[in-house]
Amino acid sequence: MTEYLAIIHKDPESDFGVIFPDFPGCTTVGRTQDEARVQAQEALEFHIEGMVEDGTAIPATPCLDQVIHDPSLGMAFVVKCSRLSE
């Protein structure tokens, strides 16, 4: 299973949002952090599936240290993608 970095954030009066720094346009939301994490895996797998179908190169897995130094982005976590083999 391949792992990719996701950033979860929450603004006042909103749901939890998730973005993927290496996959522009791949976003999702959840009412709770747990729901957002589940939705993140589904969103990433769907996004990557579309990239594969389109023949688009899949980014190499990122280094957590590259993103963790900017706490304004939100909390970083790893999403496992079963659509790609390691």
C-alpha positions in Angstrom: 0.0 0.0 0.0 1.4 3.4 -0.9 1.1 6.3 1.6 0.5 10.0 0.8 0.4 13.1 2.9 -2.9 14.8 3.7 -3.6 18.0 5.6 -6.7 18.3 7.7 -8.0 21.7 8.8 -11.1 23.2 10.3 -12.3 26.8 10.2 -14.8 28.1 12.7 -18.3 27.1 11.9 -17.2 24.6 9.2 -16.6 20.9 8.7 -13.1 19.4 8.7 -11.5 19.8 5.3 -8.8 17.6 3.8 -6.3 18.5 1.0 -3.5 16.6 -0.6 -0.4 18.8 -1.3 0.8 16.5 -4.1 -2.7 16.1 -5.7 -4.1 19.6 -6.5 -7.9 19.4 -6.8 -8.2 16.3 -4.6 -10.1 17.5 -1.5 -12.8 16.2 0.8 -14.7 17.1 4.0 -16.2 15.4 7.0 -18.3 16.4 10.0 -15.7 14.9 12.3 -12.0 14.2 12.1 -12.6 10.5 11.8 -15.1 11.0 9.0 -12.8 13.3 7.2 -10.0 10.7 7.4 -12.2 8.0 6.0 -13.4 10.4 3.2 -9.8 11.3 2.5 -8.8 7.7 1.7 -11.9 7.3 -0.6 -11.2 10.7 -2.3 -7.5 9.9 -2.9 -8.2 6.5 -4.3 -10.8 7.9 -6.7 -8.5 10.7 -7.7 -5.6 8.4 -8.4 -7.8 6.0 -10.3 -8.8 8.9 -12.6 -5.1 9.8 -13.0 -4.2 6.3 -14.0 -7.1 6.1 -16.5 -5.9 9.4 -18.0 -2.3 8.3 -18.2 -1.2 11.0 -15.8 2.0 10.3 -13.7 1.4 9.6 -10.1 3.6 11.8 -7.8 6.3 10.1 -5.7 5.5 9.8 -2.1 6.4 13.0 -0.2 8.6 13.5 2.8 6.5 14.6 5.9 9.3 17.0 6.9 8.6 19.1 3.9 5.1 20.0 5.0 5.2 19.7 8.8 7.2 23.0 9.1 4.2 25.1 8.1 1.6 24.6 10.9 -0.7 27.2 9.3 -1.7 24.5 6.8 -3.3 22.3 9.4 -2.5 18.9 10.9 -0.7 16.5 8.6 -1.5 12.8 8.4 -0.8 9.9 6.1 -3.4 8.2 3.9 -2.8 4.7 2.6 -3.9 4.1 -1.0 -4.6 0.5 -1.8 -5.0 1.3 -5.6 -1.2 1.4 -6.1 1.3 -1.2 -5.1 4.5 -0.1 -3.4 
